[in-house]
Amino acid sequence: GDGYPEWVLESARARAVFSAEGGGRGTEFTWKDTNANFLGERGALAASGRVEARVMGDALEFSGPNWKRTIRLSGAVLTIAQTTPLPAGPAASKQGNVTMTVERESDRKTVYTLK
């Protein structure tokens, strides 16, 4: 981690980790069977400054200046939605026999799937 509090969503197949620093930056989207992290060292979806984070049922909600981001993990599907356009996220990639697909449903919602 980056030394700041981390927020973790976890299923039997995947783990997603986000920091309250760096604008709610994602630091990990990991396929647990192989421990392959598809966000890399720099992470993803960074913005400037500290954000407020809270649990909202089965989701995490990050609040920054003039925006809110909701993150859900269901199995190996990570859905990220925001009230303003999302910054560019990671591209589709493959590590070993695991592939991460990226579906940008709109400028405010992206779905990442590990399979």
N, C-alpha and C positions, 0 to 999 in steps of 0.2 A: 504494500500500500504506500500511500504518499505521506503517511504520518497524521492524516486527518481522519475523522470518523467516517466509516464506510457503511453503506446500506446494501444489504445482500438480499437478492431474491434467489431461491433455490428450488429445484425440482429433482426428481430421481435421476434425470439425464443431463441437466445443465445448471450452471450457476452464473448469475449476472451481478456485478459489483459496481457501485457508483459512489462517488465522493461528494460531500457537501461543499468541497472547495472546487475551484475550476468550473464553476457554473453547473455543477451536477455531472461532471465528466464521468463517463463510463470507463472503468479501468479493466474490466474483465467480462467476457462472455465465453465461458469455458464449457467444452464437452467433457463431462466428468469421467467417462470411460478411459480417455487418453490424456486428460489434463491439458488439452490443446486450447489455448486462449486466442480467440479470433479478433480481439481488439488490439493486440500488440502492445509494445512498451508505452506508446504515446496515449493510448486510450482513444476515446471517441466522444463526440458531442460536447466538447469543452466550450465554455463561455467564461467571461471574466467574473471574478468575485465569488464570494460565498453565497450559498443559497440556503433556504429553509427546506428541510426534508421531513416528511411524515408518512406513516403507513396509512393507506386508505383501503381497508378491506384486503383484497388480494393484490393490491398495487402499491407502488411508491409514488408519491407526488413531490416534485421539487418546485419551489416557487422562487423565481428571480425577479428582478425589476421588470414589471409589466409583462410577465409571462408565467405560465405553469406548464410543467411537463409531467405526464403520467406514464409510468412504466409498468408493464405486466409481463410475467413469465408463465407460460402454460406449457408444460412438457419441455420441448426444446424450441419453443416459439417465443421470441422476445418482441413485444409490441411497444413502440414509443410514439406517443402523441403529444403535441404541444399546441398551445393557444396561438403561437406565432410561428412563422416558418422555422423548421428545424435546420441546424447547420448540417453541412454535408457529413455523412457518416461513413463507416468503413464500406469498402466494395466487397462484392461476393468473392469468396476465396475457398481454397481447399488445403487441408492439412492432413496428410496421411489418407485415410479412407473416409474422412469427415468433411462435408461441404457446408459452407454457410451461404445461403441464398439471401438476397436482399430484394424486398418489394417495397418501393416507395409509392404508397397508395395516393399520397398527395404531398404538397410541400410541408404539411403539418403532421403526417403520420407515415412511419416506416415500420415494416415487419422484417425481422431477421430470423431465419430458421436454420437450425443445425440438423443435418441428417447424414 
